[in-house]
Amino acid sequence: MSNKKLAIIATKGTLDWAYPPFILASTAAALGYDVQIFFTFYGLQLLRKSLDHLQVSSLGNPGMPMPMAMDKWFPVLAQALPGMQSMMTMMMKQKMRSKGVASLEDLRNLCAEADVKMIGCQMTVDLFGFEPSDFIPGIEMGGAATFFEFAGESDICLFM
């Protein structure tokens, strides 16, 4: 009997959206699943060598709990002020560290060690003018057809 398969499409390139694909992929791999993640459009940011550029934004994310109940009294317009996104990113990173949440780099490395196949979307690479040297080693570049070979036979397919 073959292993179950999990296919994930990662489309977001923010700090908060970077965690789910790596957490789910590493967990599934630990449970014996064959796992592939297809990183397309802004999700391709998650395969860059450094993840320091990733930020979190409350804009367009009304479910994001904010410190001091700011989500109740802090107007959405004020959240767009210069420096707010950097401040919110710093606060989120501090909170994650204080709660013992693994870093994105650690989770990404865990996926690589667990043989999670990470595919960067070649069309997105071409569209945004990336170079192969921008990305971590050990990933594959391919198009949607490359991913569908696996996803078409997967037991679970997630879009993030």
N, C-alpha and C positions, 0 to 999 in steps of 0.2 A: 504494500500500500504506500502510495506516495504522500509526501507531506502536504499539509494544507498550504494554500498560497494567499498572501495578502499583497494587494497592489494599492499604492498610495500615489495620488497626484497632489504635489505641493505647489500652490500658486501664489502664496503670500510671502512677502519679504520683510515682515516686521518681527520684532523681538517676541511678542506674544504669540504670533502665528508660527514661529519657528519651532516651538517646543512640541506641539502635537505630532507632527510626522515622525520626529526622532524618538519620542517616547513610545508611540504606538509600534513603530518599526522594531525598536530594540526589544520591547516586551514580546512581540509576536515571534521574533527570532529566538528569544530565550525559551519560548514555548514550543519551538520546533517548526515554526512556519518558514516557508521560503518567502522572502520579502523583497519587493522592488519599490523604489520611490522614483517617480518621474518629476523632476523639478523644472517647471516651466514659468514663463513670464517672471514675475517678481520673486517667485519661489527659487529661481536660479541663484539669488543672493545667498542662499543657505549653503551653497557649494563653494563659495569664494574662500580663499585661504584664511582671511581674517573675518570674524563675525562682529568685530567691534563697532562697525558702522550701523548695525541693526538698532532700531529705536522702536519704542512703543508709542501709540497715540490713542487718546480717548475719543478723538473725532471719528464719527461713524461707528463707534463702539459703545452704545448706550448701556450695555450690561457690565461695563468695567467698573468694579468697585474702586472708589477713590478714597484716599486718606482724609480724615476729618470730615467725612460725609460731603466732600466737595461736589460729588455728583448731584447732590440735592440743592446746593446753593450757588455753585460756581457756574456762571453762564457758559454755554457752549462757545460763544464768540470769544470769551476770554481764554479758552483753551487753545485758541489759534495764535495767541500772542507769541512774539519771538522769545525763544528760550523755554517755553512751557514743555515742548516735546522732550527736550534734553533733560529738563528737571524730572519729568514723569518717568523717563527711561532710567535715570539714576535711582529714583525711588523704587522702581520695580526691581532693578538689579539688587539693591540693598535688601529688599524684602525677600527675594529668592535666596540670597546667600544666608540670611538670618534663619530661614526655614529649612536650610539644608538641601535645596533643589540643585541638582547637578547643573553644571554649566552646559551651554549649547555645544561647545567644543568637546566636552566629555561625552555627551550623548551622541554626537556625530561620530566620534571615535569608537564608541561602543557599537554603533551600527556597523561601522567598517569591520571591526573585529569579529562581529557576528555574521559576516558575509551578506549583509543587506546590500543588494545591488542598487547603486545610486546612479541614475541616468539624468544627465543635463540635456535640456532641449536644444538641439542644434539650431533650430530656427530662431529661438530667443537669443542664443549666443550671437548669431549673425545680425539679428535685428538691433541689438544694443551695442554691437561692436566689441564684445569681449574677446580676450585672447586666451588660449589654452593655459597660459601661465597664471591667469587670474584665479584658477581653481585648484582645489586640493587634488593630490595624486590619487589614482585608483578609481576614478569615476569613468563612466562611459558617456559618450555623447551620442545622441540619436534623435530620431524624430518620433512622432506619435506612433507610427507603425511599429517601431522598435518596442515601445512600451506595450502596445496592444497584443503583441505576441504572447506576453506574459499575462496581462490583465484579462485577456479573453478567456483564459483558463483558470483565473483566480477564484477562490472561494469567497473572498471579501475584497471589495474595491471601495476606497475612500477618497473623496475629493476635499481638499483643504485649501 
